[in-house]
Amino acid sequence: MTSGDPALRQDAGANTAGADGAAKAARAAAGLSIVMPVYNEAGGLAALHDRLVAVARTLRERHGLACEVVYVDDGSRDASLSIADKLPPDGLDVQVVALSRNFGKEAALLAGLEHARLGAVLFMDSDGQHPPAMVETLVGHWIDDGYDVVYTAKASRKAESLPRRLSGRAFYTLINWGSRHKIPEDAGDFRLLSPRAAAALRQLPERNRFFKGLASWIGFRQLRIDYEPAAREHGTSSWNFGALLGLSIEGLTAFSVAPLRIASLLGIALAATAFLFGVQILIEALFFGTAVPGYPSLLVGVMVLGGVQLVMIGVMGEYIAKILSEAKGRPVYFVAERSLRRADGADAPVTTSAPAPERRT
């Protein structure tokens, strides 16, 4: 038989298809944990859960994929926790992790990642802006195409104000400046990680975490999907300008040394300017007999240098604070309650109330 024999080609194609099918089945067998941080989302949590139930049924029928949802209550002040505790395990397991107080979204994402029981992990917000219907698309690229990280990004920012668009572009330009690994612009937390990508993310030890950067930094096969976020269905967002600015500073100082490089370059620029100004004064005094500028120029120079020095001290202070936080080694979060309800009803509900503090090492 030659290599051009139709029977040989048919056997090779069958073997390839069989290998692909086995790989897809192995990926589906790992299961999927959907992690959802919750903070004051009582108004729409039940309706969102119903949509997740429908998605989980579709995934089980199409891929044979077992699913669970992990609701991480980040110290909500409304009835979010009590509602989450009553959501039915209809077609998917329901796990509720209640943190002891509000630790912030990054801590809630980490808590969900560390409590996820199945292989792949999908992160999405609980305010309805991340469409549950897109979960099927993300899962498909993982199971059928073999991608390890499938992340979403805003298709456009036309609906946002001009200052917010400009500040967002400035943030990504700054954080990627001089960086060996670029963080995709406009990428969000709505993303799926394969079992090995999720395992890699768990290994990262830092406590000052920037999820978007870390999920991109781990590498593996990654795919970007652009989409238009849905309108918020209830309540108002807690991400005002101050909160976004704080998150930007946290991300920059936790994932980039760009502010320190800018401080160094600014110092060099000011030193060069002062040197040239000094040379100009010397030439004017020696060759033209011009009097050296007096009090006004001196005062302006001192104020400029003093302001720049204070800014640079503040930048270094941010990084020193990060070092102090890492050196203290405090846990990122504490769990106050945890419950698990299985869809198959094989086990009775397991509820833990006020356990010993959970420490992440």
Residue frames as qw, qx, qy, qz and C-alpha x, y, z in Angstrom:
[[0.000, 0.886, 0.464, 0.000, 0.00, 0.00, 0.00],
 [0.407, 0.333, -0.018, 0.851, 1.26, 3.48, -0.83],
 [0.104, -0.289, -0.433, 0.847, 0.78, 6.70, 1.11],
 [0.310, 0.083, -0.230, -0.919, -1.79, 7.74, -1.46],
 [0.227, -0.244, -0.933, -0.136, -3.97, 4.71, -0.81],
 [0.409, -0.483, -0.169, -0.755, -7.54, 5.90, 0.05],
 [0.793, -0.423, -0.437, -0.042, -7.90, 3.19, 2.68],
 [0.612, -0.082, -0.362, 0.698, -4.73, 4.36, 4.43],
 [0.007, -0.304, 0.035, -0.952, -5.88, 7.98, 4.38],
 [0.606, -0.488, -0.338, -0.529, -9.26, 6.93, 5.76],
 [0.782, -0.336, -0.453, 0.266, -7.62, 5.01, 8.62],
 [0.411, 0.065, -0.251, 0.874, -5.38, 7.99, 9.44],
 [0.246, -0.404, -0.121, -0.873, -8.37, 10.31, 9.47],
 [0.731, -0.469, -0.424, -0.258, -10.29, 7.94, 11.69],
 [0.696, -0.201, -0.424, 0.543, -7.37, 7.74, 14.11],
 [0.171, 0.201, -0.123, 0.957, -7.09, 11.53, 14.23],
 [0.476, -0.453, -0.251, -0.711, -10.81, 11.92, 14.80],
 [0.787, -0.385, -0.482, 0.038, -10.67, 9.27, 17.51],
 [0.539, -0.065, -0.359, 0.760, -7.80, 11.05, 19.25],
 [0.088, -0.309, -0.013, -0.947, -9.64, 14.39, 19.07],
 [0.643, -0.460, -0.380, -0.480, -12.78, 12.82, 20.44],
 [0.753, -0.301, -0.482, 0.330, -10.86, 11.23, 23.32],
 [0.333, 0.082, -0.244, 0.907, -9.21, 14.57, 24.15],
 [0.325, -0.393, -0.158, -0.846, -12.56, 16.35, 24.15],
 [0.754, -0.429, -0.457, -0.197, -14.08, 13.68, 26.36],
 [0.652, -0.157, -0.442, 0.595, -11.16, 13.96, 28.78],
 [0.078, 0.209, -0.127, 0.967, -11.57, 17.72, 29.00],
 [0.530, -0.421, -0.284, -0.679, -15.31, 17.43, 29.57],
 [0.756, -0.311, -0.567, 0.103, -14.76, 14.82, 32.28],
 [0.375, 0.089, -0.425, 0.819, -12.90, 17.42, 34.36],
 [0.178, -0.757, -0.612, 0.145, -16.10, 19.40, 34.97],
 [0.192, 0.530, 0.084, 0.822, -16.65, 23.13, 35.31],
 [0.314, -0.585, -0.525, 0.533, -16.86, 25.40, 38.35],
 [0.125, 0.718, 0.266, 0.631, -18.51, 28.78, 37.79],
 [0.426, -0.337, -0.429, 0.722, -17.21, 31.30, 40.33],
 [0.014, -0.738, -0.355, -0.574, -19.36, 34.35, 41.01],
 [0.240, -0.079, -0.461, 0.851, -18.35, 37.04, 43.54],
 [0.212, -0.714, -0.596, -0.301, -21.48, 38.51, 45.13],
 [0.235, -0.190, -0.371, 0.878, -21.77, 41.90, 46.77],
 [0.279, 0.435, 0.343, -0.784, -25.23, 43.37, 47.36],
 [0.239, 0.122, -0.685, -0.678, -26.83, 41.56, 44.41],
 [0.309, 0.212, 0.836, -0.401, -30.02, 40.35, 46.14],
 [0.492, 0.486, 0.105, -0.715, -32.26, 41.93, 43.52],
 [0.689, 0.495, -0.341, -0.406, -31.23, 39.72, 40.61],
 [0.161, -0.450, 0.878, -0.039, -29.44, 36.71, 42.07],
 [0.630, 0.159, 0.715, -0.258, -32.36, 34.27, 41.81],
 [0.681, 0.673, 0.079, -0.279, -33.11, 35.18, 38.17],
 [0.246, 0.729, -0.628, -0.120, -29.43, 34.88, 37.26],
 [0.386, -0.267, 0.874, -0.126, -29.27, 31.47, 38.93],
 [0.741, 0.395, 0.462, -0.285, -32.21, 30.26, 36.82],
 [0.569, 0.760, -0.252, -0.187, -30.30, 31.24, 33.68],
 [0.027, -0.595, 0.803, -0.031, -27.21, 29.39, 34.91],
 [0.641, 0.012, 0.728, -0.243, -29.33, 26.29, 35.53],
 [0.753, 0.597, 0.153, -0.230, -30.47, 26.38, 31.90],
 [0.338, 0.771, -0.537, -0.061, -26.88, 26.78, 30.71],
 [0.327, -0.419, 0.835, -0.147, -25.71, 23.88, 32.91],
 [0.768, 0.241, 0.544, -0.236, -28.38, 21.60, 31.41],
 [0.653, 0.731, -0.126, -0.153, -27.31, 22.52, 27.90],
 [0.098, 0.712, -0.694, 0.041, -23.65, 21.84, 28.71],
 [0.547, -0.195, 0.792, -0.188, -24.49, 18.46, 30.20],
 [0.790, 0.446, 0.367, -0.206, -26.54, 17.49, 27.13],
 [0.559, 0.798, -0.218, -0.063, -23.98, 18.75, 24.61],
 [0.329, 0.650, -0.645, 0.229, -20.70, 17.81, 26.28],
 [0.820, -0.285, -0.489, 0.085, -21.61, 15.59, 29.22],
 [0.298, 0.412, -0.392, 0.767, -20.12, 18.32, 31.42],
 [0.490, -0.618, -0.572, 0.226, -20.80, 18.35, 35.16],
 [0.132, 0.612, -0.035, 0.779, -21.12, 21.87, 36.59],
 [0.424, -0.604, -0.532, 0.415, -21.16, 23.64, 39.91],
 [0.089, 0.801, 0.064, 0.589, -21.63, 27.30, 40.78],
 [0.563, -0.284, -0.446, 0.636, -19.63, 28.87, 43.61],
 [0.092, -0.883, -0.198, -0.416, -21.24, 31.98, 45.03],
 [0.551, -0.077, -0.391, 0.733, -18.70, 33.96, 47.07],
 [0.199, -0.905, -0.333, -0.176, -20.50, 36.46, 49.27],
 [0.513, 0.262, -0.240, 0.782, -18.05, 39.29, 49.89],
 [0.173, -0.290, -0.507, 0.793, -19.65, 40.74, 53.02],
 [0.103, -0.479, -0.525, -0.696, -22.92, 41.81, 51.39],
 [0.093, 0.024, 0.476, -0.874, -25.10, 44.19, 53.41],
 [0.645, 0.021, -0.129, -0.753, -28.37, 43.06, 51.86],
 [0.843, -0.091, 0.417, -0.327, -30.05, 39.65, 51.65],
 [0.550, 0.562, -0.570, -0.239, -27.64, 38.23, 49.05],
 [0.025, 0.334, -0.922, 0.193, -26.27, 35.53, 51.36],
 [0.518, 0.127, 0.692, -0.486, -29.67, 34.28, 52.51],
 [0.725, 0.512, -0.043, -0.458, -30.90, 34.16, 48.91],
 [0.402, 0.545, -0.728, -0.108, -27.79, 32.30, 47.76],
 [0.214, -0.213, 0.897, -0.322, -28.28, 29.76, 50.55],
 [0.616, 0.297, 0.564, -0.463, -31.75, 28.95, 49.19],
 [0.488, 0.531, -0.434, -0.539, -30.91, 28.64, 45.49],
 [0.937, 0.007, 0.283, -0.206, -31.83, 25.13, 44.27],
 [0.264, -0.463, 0.767, 0.356, -29.15, 22.67, 43.07],
 [0.758, 0.465, 0.360, -0.283, -31.15, 21.98, 39.91],
 [0.801, 0.581, 0.015, 0.143, -28.82, 20.43, 37.34],
 [0.482, 0.558, -0.399, 0.545, -25.66, 21.79, 38.97],
 [0.603, -0.398, -0.504, 0.473, -24.08, 21.74, 42.43],
 [0.069, -0.880, -0.062, -0.465, -24.44, 24.94, 44.44],
 [0.665, -0.218, -0.377, 0.607, -21.66, 26.00, 46.78],
 [0.103, -0.927, -0.107, -0.345, -21.90, 29.17, 48.88],
 [0.653, -0.074, -0.317, 0.684, -18.79, 30.65, 50.47],
 [0.178, -0.941, -0.202, -0.207, -19.46, 33.57, 52.81],
 [0.511, 0.327, -0.355, 0.711, -16.44, 35.70, 53.69],
 [0.405, -0.493, -0.571, 0.516, -16.20, 37.16, 57.20],
 [0.024, 0.766, 0.145, -0.626, -16.30, 40.74, 55.84],
 [0.605, 0.792, 0.072, -0.026, -15.86, 42.68, 52.63],
 [0.661, -0.414, 0.365, 0.508, -12.34, 41.89, 51.42],
 [0.198, 0.649, -0.365, -0.637, -12.74, 43.18, 47.87],
 [0.850, 0.402, -0.061, -0.335, -13.32, 41.54, 44.52],
 [0.442, 0.569, -0.692, 0.046, -9.77, 40.24, 44.09],
 [0.229, -0.273, 0.841, -0.408, -10.02, 38.36, 47.39],
 [0.749, 0.197, 0.379, -0.507, -13.44, 37.01, 46.43],
 [0.733, 0.523, -0.368, -0.230, -12.08, 35.73, 43.11],
 [0.211, 0.466, -0.831, 0.217, -9.25, 33.98, 44.94],
 [0.487, -0.097, 0.697, -0.517, -11.68, 32.45, 47.46],
 [0.829, 0.345, 0.098, -0.429, -13.79, 31.09, 44.60],
 [0.575, 0.565, -0.589, -0.061, -10.72, 29.73, 42.83],
 [0.040, 0.379, -0.859, 0.342, -9.51, 27.94, 45.94],
 [0.530, 0.052, 0.667, -0.521, -12.93, 26.47, 46.77],
 [0.693, 0.373, -0.320, -0.528, -13.76, 25.35, 43.22],
 [0.736, -0.217, 0.626, -0.138, -14.18, 21.57, 43.31],
 [0.843, 0.433, 0.313, 0.054, -14.14, 20.77, 39.58],
 [0.732, -0.002, 0.258, 0.630, -11.34, 21.07, 37.01],
 [0.263, 0.426, 0.260, 0.825, -12.00, 24.09, 34.82],
 [0.158, -0.594, -0.474, 0.631, -12.98, 27.40, 36.40],
 [0.170, 0.579, 0.421, 0.677, -15.07, 30.16, 34.85],
 [0.190, -0.380, -0.397, 0.814, -15.26, 33.59, 36.48],
 [0.001, -0.538, -0.490, -0.686, -18.19, 35.93, 35.91],
 [0.105, -0.125, 0.344, -0.925, -19.90, 38.82, 37.70],
 [0.009, -0.416, -0.890, 0.185, -23.24, 38.42, 39.46],
 [0.161, 0.474, 0.210, -0.840, -24.76, 41.72, 38.29],
 [0.640, 0.553, 0.514, -0.146, -26.04, 40.29, 34.99],
 [0.257, 0.839, -0.272, -0.394, -23.63, 42.18, 32.73],
 [0.036, -0.384, 0.886, 0.259, -21.78, 38.98, 31.86],
 [0.758, 0.101, -0.184, -0.618, -24.34, 37.09, 29.74],
 [0.667, -0.228, 0.695, -0.138, -24.77, 33.46, 30.89],
 [0.843, 0.495, 0.154, -0.141, -25.48, 32.54, 27.27],
 [0.384, 0.791, -0.475, 0.032, -21.82, 33.25, 26.47],
 [0.574, -0.482, 0.651, -0.121, -20.74, 30.50, 28.87],
 [0.893, 0.257, 0.368, -0.010, -21.48, 27.95, 26.16],
 [0.562, 0.798, -0.176, 0.126, -19.18, 29.80, 23.76],
 [0.128, -0.771, 0.594, -0.193, -16.30, 29.92, 26.25],
 [0.745, -0.223, 0.615, -0.128, -16.74, 26.25, 27.16],
 [0.854, 0.492, 0.165, -0.027, -16.84, 25.30, 23.47],
 [0.394, 0.815, -0.394, 0.156, -13.47, 26.93, 22.78],
 [0.364, -0.582, 0.695, -0.217, -12.01, 25.02, 25.73],
 [0.772, -0.016, 0.620, -0.138, -13.48, 21.57, 25.03],
 [0.792, 0.554, 0.255, 0.007, -13.63, 21.60, 21.22],
 [0.483, 0.823, -0.190, 0.229, -10.61, 23.80, 20.40],
 [0.843, -0.121, -0.288, 0.438, -8.34, 23.04, 23.35],
 [0.135, 0.691, -0.190, 0.684, -7.73, 26.61, 24.57],
 [0.508, -0.210, -0.656, 0.517, -6.57, 26.95, 28.17],
 [0.059, -0.471, -0.353, 0.806, -7.67, 30.54, 28.76],
 [0.115, 0.554, 0.602, 0.563, -10.70, 31.99, 26.98],
 [0.167, -0.457, -0.378, 0.788, -11.19, 35.60, 28.03],
 [0.222, 0.791, 0.530, 0.212, -13.63, 38.29, 27.02],
 [0.291, -0.222, -0.015, 0.930, -13.04, 41.93, 26.23],
 [0.293, 0.711, 0.353, -0.533, -15.30, 44.88, 25.53],
 [0.597, 0.466, 0.491, 0.431, -15.90, 45.23, 21.82],
 [0.215, 0.591, 0.109, 0.770, -16.08, 49.02, 22.17],
 [0.292, -0.387, -0.520, 0.704, -16.19, 51.76, 24.78],
 [0.015, 0.395, 0.359, 0.845, -18.49, 54.09, 22.85],
 [0.455, -0.693, -0.498, -0.255, -21.11, 54.01, 25.60],
 [0.604, -0.495, -0.294, 0.551, -18.60, 55.28, 28.18],
 [0.001, 0.984, 0.041, -0.172, -17.73, 58.90, 28.79],
 [0.579, 0.720, -0.263, 0.277, -14.66, 60.40, 27.13],
 [0.195, -0.740, 0.557, -0.322, -12.71, 60.80, 30.41],
 [0.824, -0.242, 0.486, -0.164, -13.31, 57.14, 31.28],
 [0.888, 0.442, 0.060, 0.108, -12.22, 55.98, 27.82],
 [0.347, 0.797, -0.375, 0.321, -9.07, 58.08, 27.98],
 [0.432, -0.630, 0.566, -0.310, -8.22, 56.95, 31.50],
 [0.938, -0.013, 0.336, -0.085, -8.72, 53.30, 30.50],
 [0.773, 0.582, -0.099, 0.231, -6.40, 53.66, 27.54],
 [0.050, 0.807, -0.464, 0.362, -3.83, 55.48, 29.67],
 [0.725, -0.453, 0.466, -0.230, -3.97, 52.69, 32.26],
 [0.953, 0.153, 0.243, 0.092, -3.25, 49.91, 29.78],
 [0.541, 0.751, -0.216, 0.310, -0.56, 51.97, 28.05],
 [0.197, -0.770, 0.492, -0.356, 1.15, 52.58, 31.38],
 [0.800, -0.332, 0.469, -0.173, 0.89, 49.05, 32.75],
 [0.919, 0.294, 0.213, 0.156, 2.19, 47.55, 29.48],
 [0.288, 0.906, -0.288, 0.113, 4.96, 50.08, 29.04],
 [0.086, 0.655, -0.728, 0.183, 8.29, 48.27, 29.16],
 [0.738, -0.196, 0.561, -0.321, 6.60, 45.01, 30.15],
 [0.041, -0.273, 0.898, 0.341, 7.72, 41.74, 28.55],
 [0.023, 0.369, 0.921, 0.121, 4.19, 40.37, 28.76],
 [0.200, -0.145, -0.127, -0.961, 1.36, 42.64, 27.66],
 [0.252, 0.349, 0.778, -0.458, -2.04, 42.61, 29.34],
 [0.146, 0.438, 0.690, 0.557, -4.78, 42.64, 26.67],
 [0.111, -0.024, 0.113, -0.987, -6.54, 45.99, 26.56],
 [0.591, -0.110, -0.065, -0.796, -10.16, 46.07, 27.77],
 [0.533, -0.052, -0.844, -0.028, -10.00, 42.44, 28.95],
 [0.555, -0.518, 0.114, -0.640, -12.34, 41.67, 31.83],
 [0.349, -0.332, 0.808, -0.338, -12.73, 39.13, 34.62],
 [0.854, 0.234, 0.234, -0.402, -15.25, 37.13, 32.55],
 [0.393, 0.577, -0.697, -0.166, -13.02, 34.25, 31.46],
 [0.980, -0.131, 0.011, -0.152, -12.57, 30.50, 31.54],
 [0.036, -0.680, 0.732, -0.035, -9.45, 28.68, 32.72],
 [0.820, 0.108, -0.546, -0.134, -8.72, 25.07, 31.88],
 [0.852, -0.505, -0.127, 0.058, -7.74, 22.73, 34.75],
 [0.762, -0.021, -0.083, 0.642, -4.01, 23.27, 34.20],
 [0.152, 0.568, 0.023, 0.809, -4.42, 27.04, 33.84],
 [0.569, -0.713, -0.107, -0.396, -6.48, 27.15, 37.05],
 [0.882, -0.340, -0.126, 0.300, -3.83, 25.03, 38.82],
 [0.563, 0.281, -0.057, 0.775, -1.13, 27.45, 37.63],
 [0.145, -0.689, -0.055, -0.708, -3.08, 30.45, 38.94],
 [0.763, -0.617, -0.154, -0.118, -3.44, 28.77, 42.34],
 [0.837, -0.083, -0.150, 0.519, 0.34, 28.43, 42.59],
 [0.257, 0.606, -0.071, 0.750, 0.98, 32.18, 42.46],
 [0.511, -0.354, -0.624, 0.474, 1.76, 33.17, 46.06],
 [0.115, 0.173, -0.129, 0.970, 1.31, 36.94, 46.12],
 [0.029, -0.550, -0.724, 0.414, -1.39, 38.47, 48.28],
 [0.200, 0.632, 0.014, -0.749, -1.66, 41.75, 46.38],
 [0.476, 0.188, 0.799, 0.316, -3.31, 40.24, 43.37],
 [0.360, 0.484, -0.157, -0.782, -4.36, 41.72, 40.03],
 [0.732, 0.165, 0.651, -0.116, -6.48, 38.98, 38.50],
 [0.658, 0.735, 0.046, -0.160, -6.51, 40.27, 34.92],
 [0.182, 0.798, -0.574, -0.035, -2.74, 40.49, 34.87],
 [0.429, -0.365, 0.819, -0.105, -2.09, 37.15, 36.55],
 [0.773, 0.315, 0.521, -0.178, -4.55, 35.24, 34.37],
 [0.610, 0.778, -0.133, -0.071, -2.79, 36.63, 31.31],
 [0.051, -0.777, 0.627, -0.037, 0.75, 36.18, 32.69],
 [0.724, -0.227, 0.645, -0.089, 0.45, 32.41, 33.24],
 [0.101, 0.403, -0.732, -0.540, 0.49, 31.86, 29.48],
 [0.465, 0.228, 0.855, -0.027, -0.80, 28.66, 27.83],
 [0.121, 0.323, 0.657, 0.670, -3.09, 28.84, 24.79],
 [0.076, 0.500, 0.453, -0.735, -5.27, 31.93, 25.12],
 [0.141, 0.454, 0.658, 0.584, -8.15, 33.23, 23.02],
 [0.077, 0.244, 0.248, -0.935, -9.84, 36.63, 23.10],
 [0.059, 0.560, 0.777, 0.282, -13.57, 37.04, 22.45],
 [0.039, -0.045, 0.064, -0.996, -15.01, 40.53, 22.02],
 [0.157, -0.569, -0.801, -0.101, -18.54, 41.16, 23.25],
 [0.160, -0.514, -0.024, -0.843, -20.89, 43.91, 24.33],
 [0.080, -0.097, -0.814, 0.567, -21.66, 43.75, 28.08],
 [0.210, -0.625, -0.694, -0.289, -25.34, 43.60, 28.91],
 [0.189, -0.622, 0.087, -0.755, -27.01, 46.46, 30.75],
 [0.054, 0.077, -0.811, 0.578, -27.07, 46.13, 34.51],
 [0.353, -0.425, -0.741, -0.382, -30.45, 44.61, 35.41],
 [0.530, -0.764, -0.360, -0.074, -30.78, 45.90, 38.98],
 [0.614, -0.651, -0.058, 0.443, -29.12, 48.15, 41.51],
 [0.269, 0.940, -0.205, 0.040, -26.22, 50.47, 40.86],
 [0.815, 0.266, -0.328, 0.396, -22.56, 49.71, 40.39],
 [0.590, -0.769, -0.026, 0.243, -20.22, 50.27, 43.33],
 [0.683, 0.001, 0.225, 0.695, -17.38, 51.03, 40.90],
 [0.105, 0.978, 0.140, -0.115, -17.32, 54.82, 41.01],
 [0.478, 0.791, -0.274, 0.264, -14.37, 56.93, 39.88],
 [0.304, -0.732, 0.544, -0.275, -12.61, 56.67, 43.23],
 [0.863, -0.162, 0.471, -0.090, -12.95, 52.87, 43.33],
 [0.836, 0.519, 0.074, 0.161, -11.70, 52.53, 39.75],
 [0.207, 0.851, -0.392, 0.280, -8.76, 54.82, 40.50],
 [0.553, -0.569, 0.571, -0.210, -7.88, 52.76, 43.54],
 [0.927, 0.114, 0.356, 0.016, -8.09, 49.53, 41.52],
 [0.637, 0.733, -0.127, 0.202, -5.88, 51.06, 38.84],
 [0.079, -0.799, 0.530, -0.272, -3.24, 52.02, 41.40],
 [0.772, -0.305, 0.538, -0.149, -3.43, 48.53, 42.94],
 [0.902, 0.375, 0.201, 0.071, -3.02, 46.94, 39.52],
 [0.434, 0.825, -0.278, 0.231, -0.12, 49.17, 38.50],
 [0.206, -0.718, 0.597, -0.292, 1.85, 48.72, 41.71],
 [0.805, -0.193, 0.534, -0.174, 1.09, 44.99, 41.96],
 [0.854, 0.319, 0.392, 0.124, 1.90, 44.11, 38.37],
 [0.575, 0.691, 0.065, 0.433, 4.15, 46.79, 36.89],
 [0.554, -0.456, -0.093, 0.690, 7.21, 48.87, 37.72],
 [0.336, 0.635, 0.346, 0.604, 6.22, 51.57, 35.22],
 [0.248, -0.950, -0.136, -0.135, 5.61, 54.23, 37.94],
 [0.657, -0.599, 0.207, 0.409, 9.14, 53.71, 39.27],
 [0.606, 0.178, 0.405, 0.661, 10.59, 54.00, 35.78],
 [0.111, 0.837, 0.310, 0.437, 8.65, 57.19, 35.18],
 [0.474, -0.872, -0.010, 0.125, 9.97, 58.54, 38.49],
 [0.690, -0.300, 0.316, 0.578, 13.53, 57.80, 37.39],
 [0.439, 0.451, 0.432, 0.646, 13.03, 59.40, 33.98],
 [0.107, -0.929, -0.254, -0.247, 11.39, 62.45, 35.51],
 [0.589, -0.729, 0.106, 0.334, 14.29, 62.82, 37.92],
 [0.624, -0.022, 0.397, 0.673, 16.76, 62.64, 35.02],
 [0.241, 0.702, 0.419, 0.522, 14.76, 65.20, 33.04],
 [0.298, -0.944, -0.134, -0.048, 14.63, 67.64, 35.95],
 [0.660, -0.525, 0.227, 0.488, 18.34, 67.21, 36.65],
 [0.535, 0.243, 0.437, 0.681, 19.15, 67.86, 32.99],
 [0.042, 0.856, 0.348, 0.379, 16.90, 70.93, 32.96],
 [0.475, -0.863, -0.009, 0.172, 18.52, 72.29, 36.11],
 [0.675, -0.250, 0.324, 0.614, 21.99, 71.73, 34.63],
 [0.387, 0.492, 0.433, 0.649, 21.10, 73.55, 31.40],
 [0.169, -0.930, -0.256, -0.203, 19.52, 76.38, 33.36],
 [0.610, -0.689, 0.106, 0.377, 22.69, 76.66, 35.46],
 [0.599, 0.045, 0.392, 0.697, 24.86, 76.80, 32.33],
 [0.169, 0.754, 0.398, 0.494, 22.62, 79.54, 30.92],
 [0.374, -0.921, -0.107, 0.035, 22.93, 81.62, 34.10],
 [0.674, -0.445, 0.242, 0.538, 26.71, 81.16, 34.11],
 [0.491, 0.324, 0.428, 0.686, 27.05, 82.28, 30.48],
 [0.018, -0.872, -0.328, -0.363, 24.83, 85.32, 31.03],
 [0.510, -0.840, -0.008, 0.184, 26.78, 86.36, 34.13],
 [0.666, -0.335, 0.327, 0.580, 30.27, 85.88, 32.61],
 [0.419, 0.175, 0.513, 0.728, 29.77, 87.17, 29.08],
 [0.020, -0.644, -0.464, -0.607, 26.81, 89.54, 29.21],
 [0.094, 0.146, -0.448, 0.877, 26.92, 90.84, 32.76],
 [0.548, -0.426, -0.392, -0.604, 23.30, 89.88, 33.34],
 [0.339, -0.399, 0.607, -0.598, 22.32, 89.66, 36.97],
 [0.164, -0.064, -0.984, 0.023, 21.46, 86.21, 38.29],
 [0.489, -0.484, -0.427, -0.587, 17.64, 85.83, 38.68],
 [0.088, -0.355, 0.615, -0.699, 16.68, 86.29, 42.27],
 [0.369, -0.033, 0.730, -0.575, 13.93, 85.30, 44.65],
 [0.756, 0.265, 0.075, -0.594, 11.01, 84.48, 42.25],
 [0.705, 0.395, -0.563, -0.171, 12.97, 82.00, 40.13],
 [0.120, 0.312, -0.862, 0.381, 14.54, 80.45, 43.23],
 [0.509, 0.008, 0.564, -0.650, 11.16, 80.02, 44.91],
 [0.809, 0.318, -0.135, -0.476, 9.59, 78.45, 41.82],
 [0.535, 0.421, -0.732, 0.024, 12.50, 76.05, 41.45],
 [0.092, -0.214, 0.833, -0.501, 12.31, 74.96, 45.08],
 [0.653, 0.128, 0.370, -0.648, 8.54, 74.44, 44.88],
 [0.775, 0.380, -0.365, -0.348, 8.79, 72.39, 41.68],
 [0.410, 0.360, -0.817, 0.187, 11.56, 70.19, 43.03],
 [0.274, -0.136, 0.725, -0.617, 9.79, 69.79, 46.37],
 [0.760, 0.194, 0.143, -0.603, 6.54, 68.75, 44.69],
 [0.725, 0.388, -0.542, -0.174, 8.29, 66.25, 42.43],
 [0.174, 0.328, -0.851, 0.372, 10.14, 64.77, 45.39],
 [0.500, -0.025, 0.575, -0.647, 6.91, 64.31, 47.33],
 [0.822, 0.298, -0.136, -0.465, 5.29, 62.60, 44.35],
 [0.589, 0.403, -0.700, 0.042, 8.25, 60.26, 43.99],
 [0.108, -0.240, 0.805, -0.532, 8.20, 59.47, 47.71],
 [0.700, 0.104, 0.309, -0.636, 4.51, 58.63, 47.34],
 [0.790, 0.368, -0.408, -0.272, 5.21, 56.28, 44.43],
 [0.371, 0.345, -0.816, 0.280, 7.94, 54.50, 46.37],
 [0.372, -0.163, 0.617, -0.674, 5.64, 54.39, 49.39],
 [0.836, 0.150, -0.045, -0.526, 3.05, 52.43, 47.38],
 [0.749, 0.318, -0.582, 0.015, 5.63, 49.79, 46.54],
 [0.096, 0.322, -0.762, 0.553, 6.98, 49.69, 50.09],
 [0.629, -0.086, 0.359, -0.684, 3.42, 49.16, 51.33],
 [0.884, 0.212, -0.300, -0.290, 3.13, 46.18, 48.96],
 [0.495, 0.360, -0.727, 0.311, 6.39, 44.76, 50.34],
 [0.237, -0.250, 0.632, -0.694, 5.13, 45.23, 53.91],
 [0.798, 0.025, 0.093, -0.595, 1.86, 43.50, 53.07],
 [0.834, 0.268, -0.477, -0.072, 3.64, 40.53, 51.54],
 [0.286, 0.376, -0.733, 0.490, 6.08, 40.33, 54.45],
 [0.493, -0.230, 0.462, -0.700, 3.26, 40.24, 57.01],
 [0.190, 0.038, -0.961, -0.195, 1.78, 37.24, 55.27],
 [0.450, 0.148, 0.518, -0.712, -1.77, 37.89, 56.42],
 [0.388, 0.334, 0.849, 0.134, -4.49, 35.71, 54.86],
 [0.018, -0.143, -0.439, -0.887, -6.20, 37.22, 51.85],
 [0.568, -0.328, -0.237, -0.717, -9.62, 36.34, 53.27],
 [0.185, -0.073, 0.880, -0.431, -11.45, 34.47, 56.04],
 [0.412, -0.247, -0.722, -0.498, -14.45, 32.20, 55.52],
 [0.394, -0.197, 0.464, -0.768, -17.35, 32.66, 57.93],
 [0.748, 0.152, 0.530, -0.370, -19.72, 30.07, 56.42],
 [0.205, 0.340, -0.760, -0.515, -19.63, 27.52, 53.65],
 [0.717, 0.166, 0.543, -0.404, -22.39, 25.29, 52.32],
 [0.113, 0.272, -0.806, -0.514, -22.61, 22.72, 49.55],
 [0.708, 0.256, 0.465, -0.466, -25.74, 21.26, 47.97],
 [0.219, -0.192, 0.838, 0.462, -25.33, 18.56, 45.35],
 [0.519, 0.195, -0.299, -0.777, -27.56, 18.33, 42.31],
 [0.549, 0.026, -0.804, -0.228, -27.80, 14.53, 42.46],
 [0.670, -0.525, 0.071, -0.519, -28.83, 14.56, 46.12],
 [0.791, 0.105, -0.575, 0.180, -26.24, 11.86, 46.87],
 [0.424, -0.049, -0.558, 0.711, -24.99, 13.69, 49.93],
 [0.224, -0.833, -0.483, 0.150, -26.89, 15.65, 52.52],
 [0.181, 0.905, -0.045, 0.383, -26.16, 19.40, 52.55],
 [0.715, -0.185, -0.287, 0.609, -22.83, 20.18, 54.18],
 [0.038, -0.907, -0.088, -0.410, -22.87, 23.47, 56.04],
 [0.630, -0.119, -0.372, 0.672, -20.07, 24.95, 58.05],
 [0.159, -0.920, -0.203, -0.295, -20.75, 27.89, 60.34],
 [0.211, -0.902, 0.323, -0.195, -17.98, 30.06, 61.75],
 [0.956, 0.007, -0.168, 0.241, -15.15, 27.53, 61.32],
 [0.601, -0.544, 0.130, 0.571, -11.60, 28.00, 62.43],
 [0.226, 0.846, -0.177, -0.449, -10.05, 30.82, 60.39],
 [0.880, 0.331, 0.254, 0.227, -8.87, 29.63, 56.99],
 [0.221, -0.807, 0.328, 0.438, -5.32, 30.70, 56.29],
 [0.806, 0.588, -0.004, 0.066, -3.81, 30.73, 52.83],
 [0.591, -0.601, 0.375, 0.386, -0.11, 29.85, 52.76]]
